[in-house]
Amino acid sequence: MENVRRYRALASLCRQQAAYRPLQNWELLGQAEHFEYLAEIALKAHFDACNAQREEDGIAAWETPAAA
């Protein structure tokens, strides 16, 4: 999860710099999009690992309550 925070912080910095550097804004916005993509991949990997661990422990990923 630490990598997700870092990637999103870097994306935010790129977007802030793009606001102040109009000649480089497309490049900076592209970098921001790339960091958001990396954050998405890292977040998906984290939740996939959590769900895999739950399945190994015999706990269903999505449990629904029994009907009364």
Order of alpha helices (4+ residues) and beta strands (2+ residues): alpha-alpha
